[in-house]
Amino acid sequence: MVKEAENVRVVVRVRPLTTREESKGDEELVAVVGDRSLQVVDPSAQAKGRTMTGTAYQFNKCLGTDCSQEQVFENCGVLPLLDHVLEGYSATVFAYGPTGSGKTYTITGIPDSILKHGSGDASDGMVIRSVEALFEKIRSAQRDGLQFKVRVSCVEIYNENVLDLFKYSRNTEGKNYLPVKFDTNRASFFVGDLSYGKCNTVEDLLRLYMKALRNRSVASHELNRDSSRSHCLLTVYVDSMVTAENGQISTRHGKISFVDLAGSERLKDSQSQGSTLRETGSINKSIFTLGKVISSLCDRKKTKIPYRDSKLTQLLMDSIGGTSMTIMLACISPASSHINETVRTLNYASSAKNIKNKPVVLLDPQQTMVTELKKEIEQLRAENKALRDALLGASQQGPFPFQQEGSRSSSAPDNQNSDKSNYPSENLRHSTGGLRQQNYPHNRSADSILSFPSPKDNGRNVRMSSNSPARTREGGDHGYSNGGGGGGGGERARSYNY
């Protein structure tokens, strides 16, 4: 069951030492000590002859140097993610780490082997294994009467420009860069004028994926012979048609994105020159912005997240702090010569596991509007019913008590309150309806007189008498009466005929 808020799942994979690192005499300073923990040895303590100390890290899963591609796929949590994609949720799997740490191998496998021999090799990466498992789940769900449509798109971010790898070819002159726009309805960024490939089978999707691999920008430098010079985003869209009990068909738009990030690198180590130097600057800038976004999301004092500072963070807005279910594959090297980059990657990964996403089912915009309107109607009906019940209860309880300011206190003598039942002043309301509920005759005869105290008269109730003159109060300089018993200056009661 999907929770309202889920943390980003972080899986760390430690690659083995390369032949070059072994020949240089590099030591392994990273050790996986459990399924969810690893330790980084402090090389400075060992050099100074002190007892070896290390820093421990804990993640959702830690995979050692002897872990195969199949074990990575089974243990990282992608399979449950595919089930949620069929339900209409958005998911993301992205590899993060320095150059030469094994990101492309984890996500893709060996590109040259895939292009020559296709899939089916033990080195197949996350994309191929996930796509095969996804279509297997689709075939199983179709037996239950569900219908699905699968599409795919693939873009790369090269020097802060977005290219469609299904249309672009490295052999052609000129590059058609695509714009990144903001969708106000879904509050997320998307690539405009993007092409999609319809896929009925696994082979259709893998054929398009191989075409994208051929067009991706790759170069060689001192740290990596096949270094990715761009960020690659492959997105598989799964539209599922679900028939409700009333016969209405609703469409859910699930998707899963596989992101192979280019690795950050130090120029003095990579010795990049020319166009590769410019590519290195763009890569480092976008990775640095991604780190800022991760840090800002973990800092509660930050109110503005710098998503707009890079094309990469714009397209990953849903994946990090958005509405997607995300797995971060942090790839690191255990070599002592790369310990600084390894520690920095682990620190960012530790921050990323604290980021909370709020997954939602992606419905058709019109269906979403209809659903929201139905919810609003139900709320209004509930409020209307509660208001009717409250008014009905108030009418059954009778009118509210009313007391004129300056009315007679409860401590008055009993002889003054002896006729209280004959004068319903405490239940008198400023409305005709209130008088009717007291069964008081509504006429204008002189038999019923309503008396109010004068502005200076404190301590008198609103009195009502039948067939009797209005009560008066002795004292005062100016007295007058409209109801009989007139007289001298001691009379100052004001009477009204009602």
NORBEL-V23140 format. One record per backbone hydrogen bond with DSSP energy under -0.5 kcal/mol. NH is the residue of the N-H (numbers start at 1). CO is the residue of the C=O. If there is no record, write none. Layout:
BEGIN
NH_CO + NH_CO
END
This chain:
BEGIN
6_357 + 8_352 + 8_355 + 9_326 + 11_9 + 11_328 + 12_61 + 13_330 + 14_63 + 15_13 + 15_332 + 22_18 + 23_19 + 24_20 + 25_21 + 25_22 + 26_21 + 29_27 + 29_334 + 31_39 + 33_31 + 33_37 + 34_37 + 38_57 + 39_31 + 40_55 + 41_29 + 41_39 + 42_53 + 43_41 + 46_42 + 47_43 + 48_44 + 49_46 + 50_45 + 55_40 + 57_38 + 59_36 + 60_10 + 61_10 + 62_35 + 63_12 + 67_64 + 72_68 + 73_69 + 74_70 + 75_71 + 76_72 + 78_73 + 81_77 + 82_78 + 83_79 + 84_80 + 85_81 + 86_82 + 87_83 + 88_85 + 89_84 + 90_323 + 91_255 + 92_325 + 93_257 + 94_327 + 95_259 + 96_329 + 99_264 + 101_98 + 106_102 + 107_103 + 108_104 + 109_104 + 111_109 + 114_110 + 115_111 + 116_112 + 117_113 + 118_113 + 118_114 + 124_121 + 125_108 + 126_106 + 127_107 + 129_125 + 130_126 + 131_127 + 132_128 + 133_129 + 134_130 + 135_131 + 136_132 + 137_133 + 138_134 + 139_135 + 140_136 + 141_137 + 142_138 + 143_139 + 144_141 + 145_142 + 146_141 + 147_241 + 149_239 + 151_237 + 152_197 + 153_235 + 155_233 + 156_163 + 157_231 + 158_156 + 158_161 + 159_157 + 161_158 + 162_178 + 163_156 + 165_154 + 165_163 + 166_154 + 167_164 + 168_164 + 172_169 + 177_175 + 178_162 + 181_179 + 181_190 + 183_188 + 184_182 + 187_183 + 188_183 + 189_314 + 190_181 + 192_179 + 192_190 + 194_191 + 197_152 + 198_196 + 199_150 + 205_201 + 206_202 + 207_203 + 208_204 + 209_205 + 210_206 + 211_207 + 212_208 + 213_209 + 214_210 + 215_211 + 216_212 + 216_213 + 219_227 + 221_224 + 222_270 + 227_219 + 227_224 + 229_217 + 231_157 + 232_260 + 233_155 + 234_258 + 235_153 + 235_233 + 236_256 + 237_151 + 237_235 + 238_254 + 239_149 + 239_237 + 240_238 + 240_252 + 241_147 + 242_240 + 242_250 + 244_242 + 244_248 + 247_244 + 250_242 + 250_248 + 252_240 + 253_362 + 254_238 + 254_252 + 255_89 + 256_236 + 257_91 + 258_234 + 259_93 + 259_257 + 260_232 + 260_258 + 261_95 + 261_259 + 264_97 + 269_266 + 270_266 + 271_267 + 276_273 + 278_274 + 279_275 + 280_276 + 281_277 + 282_278 + 283_279 + 284_280 + 285_281 + 286_282 + 287_283 + 288_284 + 289_285 + 290_286 + 291_287 + 292_288 + 293_289 + 294_290 + 295_291 + 296_292 + 297_293 + 298_294 + 299_295 + 300_298 + 302_299 + 305_303 + 307_305 + 309_306 + 310_307 + 314_310 + 315_311 + 316_312 + 317_314 + 320_316 + 321_319 + 322_318 + 324_318 + 325_90 + 326_324 + 327_92 + 328_9 + 329_94 + 329_327 + 330_11 + 330_328 + 331_96 + 331_329 + 332_13 + 334_15 + 336_27 + 338_335 + 339_336 + 342_338 + 343_339 + 344_340 + 345_341 + 346_342 + 347_343 + 348_344 + 349_345 + 350_346 + 351_347 + 352_348 + 353_349 + 354_351 + 355_352 + 357_6 + 358_322 + 359_357 + 360_323 + 362_88 + 363_361 + 364_251 + 368_364 + 369_365 + 370_366 + 371_367 + 372_368 + 373_369 + 374_370 + 375_371 + 376_372 + 377_373 + 378_374 + 379_375 + 380_376 + 381_377 + 382_378 + 383_379 + 384_380 + 385_381 + 386_382 + 387_383 + 388_384 + 389_385 + 390_386 + 391_387 + 392_388 + 393_389 + 394_390 + 395_391 + 396_392 + 397_393 + 398_394 + 402_426 + 407_404 + 412_409 + 416_413 + 417_413 + 420_417 + 422_419 + 423_419 + 423_420 + 425_423 + 428_425 + 431_429 + 435_431 + 436_432 + 437_433 + 438_434 + 439_436 + 440_435 + 443_441 + 448_445 + 449_447 + 449_465 + 450_496 + 451_449 + 451_463 + 452_494 + 457_454 + 458_456 + 459_406 + 460_406 + 463_451 + 463_461 + 465_449 + 467_447 + 470_483 + 491_488 + 492_473 + 492_490 + 494_452 + 495_493 + 496_450 + 498_448
END
